Amino acid sequence: MFSKLAAPTLMLAALIGPAGAAETLPEAIAAPGETVVLSVHAEGAQVYECKAGAEGKLAWSFREPVATLLSEGKTVGRHYAGPSWELADSSAVVGKAIGNAPGAKGADIPWLKLEVASRRGSGVLTPVTTVQRINTHGGKLEGSCEKAGEFKSAPYSADYVFLKKG
């Protein structure tokens, strides 16, 4: 019984713990030498818009994320276009993707490493330099779109790990 309970806890600690982060995460999104400031779970949707592509064919194009950030089951902030993360303490960061790795399943959006491009407010996110999106479930939109300007969302969940250098 103990080993069944201990394994997920150890895996989570290895995924977000500063010592194990570089060894456990795919190299493209690892942040060696950085320490965890905060780790939250997100529940929400990836929003897509029907647009004409390069050849004039209509296809779903990613528009923005809309998600609630949770810690211990309580809402602590939100994630939205930018990509931006904002906490209840009014601290916020905007990231720029600098690395990615495939999600576990075909329907899962990729895991990401984002560099903080800007910040505002003062609070928990103030020292953050890197954001990782890991443990993604869902979020990819399949199928064709028929009408330009139409929107559709795909439910997703992920864990976001906020790190700082040093």
C-alpha positions in Angstrom: 0.0 0.0 0.0 2.8 2.5 0.9 4.6 2.1 -2.4 1.5 2.9 -4.4 1.1 6.1 -2.5 4.7 7.0 -2.4 5.4 6.6 -6.2 3.3 9.5 -7.5 4.6 11.8 -4.7 8.2 11.0 -5.6 7.5 11.4 -9.3 6.0 14.9 -8.7 8.9 15.8 -6.4 11.3 14.7 -9.2 9.4 16.7 -11.8 9.3 20.0 -9.9 12.1 19.6 -7.4 15.1 21.8 -8.2 17.6 18.9 -7.8 15.7 16.5 -10.1 14.3 18.9 -12.6 17.2 18.7 -15.1 17.4 14.9 -15.0 13.6 14.2 -15.2 12.2 16.7 -17.7 13.0 16.6 -21.4 16.2 18.5 -22.1 14.4 21.0 -24.4 12.4 22.3 -21.4 14.8 21.7 -18.5 16.0 24.7 -16.4 19.1 23.5 -14.7 20.3 25.7 -11.9 16.9 27.3 -11.4 14.8 26.9 -8.3 11.1 26.5 -7.9 9.2 29.6 -6.8 5.7 28.2 -7.2 3.9 25.2 -8.9 0.2 25.3 -9.7 -2.3 23.2 -11.6 -4.3 24.8 -14.4 -7.8 23.8 -15.7 -9.2 25.5 -18.7 -9.3 25.6 -22.5 -7.1 26.3 -25.5 -9.1 28.6 -27.8 -8.8 28.3 -31.6 -10.0 30.4 -34.5 -10.9 29.2 -38.0 -8.5 31.1 -40.4 -7.2 30.8 -44.0 -3.7 29.3 -44.1 -0.9 30.0 -46.5 -2.6 28.1 -49.3 -6.0 29.7 -48.6 -7.4 26.6 -46.9 -9.3 27.1 -43.7 -7.7 25.6 -40.6 -7.8 25.9 -36.9 -5.2 28.4 -35.6 -4.4 28.7 -31.9 -5.6 32.0 -30.4 -5.3 32.0 -26.6 -5.4 30.0 -23.4 -8.1 30.6 -20.8 -7.4 28.8 -17.5 -7.8 28.9 -13.8 -4.7 28.4 -11.7 -5.2 26.2 -8.7 -3.2 25.3 -5.6 -4.5 22.7 -3.2 -7.9 22.9 -4.9 -8.2 26.7 -4.4 -8.1 29.3 -7.2 -4.9 31.4 -6.9 -4.8 33.1 -10.3 -5.5 32.9 -14.0 -3.7 32.2 -17.3 -4.7 34.0 -20.5 -3.4 35.4 -23.8 0.2 36.7 -23.8 0.8 34.0 -22.6 0.2 35.6 -19.2 -0.1 34.3 -15.7 -1.6 36.5 -13.0 -1.9 35.6 -9.3 -4.4 36.9 -6.8 -1.6 39.0 -5.2 -1.6 41.0 -8.6 1.9 39.8 -9.6 2.0 38.7 -13.2 4.4 37.5 -15.9 4.3 37.2 -19.6 6.3 34.5 -21.3 7.9 33.7 -24.6 8.3 30.1 -25.6 11.9 29.0 -26.0 11.6 25.2 -25.9 9.0 22.4 -26.2 8.6 18.7 -25.9 5.7 16.5 -27.0 2.8 15.8 -24.7 2.3 12.2 -23.5 -0.6 11.5 -26.0 -1.4 12.8 -29.4 -4.3 14.9 -28.1 -2.1 16.6 -25.5 -0.6 20.1 -26.2 3.2 20.2 -25.9 5.2 20.7 -22.7 6.8 24.2 -22.9 9.7 26.2 -21.5 9.0 29.9 -21.5 11.3 32.8 -20.7 9.7 35.7 -18.8 9.6 38.6 -21.2 7.9 41.1 -18.9 6.4 41.3 -15.4 4.1 43.6 -13.4 3.1 44.1 -9.8 5.0 42.8 -6.9 4.3 39.4 -5.2 5.1 35.7 -5.6 5.8 36.0 -9.4 8.2 39.0 -9.1 11.5 37.0 -9.1 10.3 34.4 -11.8 12.6 34.1 -14.9 11.3 30.8 -16.4 7.9 29.1 -16.7 7.5 25.4 -17.5 4.2 23.8 -18.7 4.3 20.1 -17.9 1.9 17.2 -17.4 -0.5 18.4 -20.2 -3.8 16.7 -20.9 -5.8 17.6 -23.9 -5.9 21.0 -25.5 -5.4 20.0 -29.1 -8.2 20.6 -31.6 -8.8 18.1 -34.3 -11.0 18.3 -37.4 -11.7 20.8 -40.1 -13.3 24.2 -39.8 -15.9 25.5 -42.2 -16.3 29.2 -41.5 -13.5 31.8 -41.1 -13.8 33.7 -37.9 -15.5 30.8 -36.0 -14.1 29.9 -32.6 -13.8 26.6 -30.8 -12.1 25.5 -27.6 -10.5 22.3 -26.5 -10.4 21.6 -22.7 -7.0 21.1 -21.2 -5.1 20.8 -17.9 -1.5 21.3 -17.2 0.9 22.0 -14.4 2.9 25.3 -14.5 6.2 25.6 -12.6 7.5 29.1 -12.0 11.3 29.2 -11.5 14.0 31.8 -10.7 17.7 31.8 -11.5 20.1 31.2 -8.6 
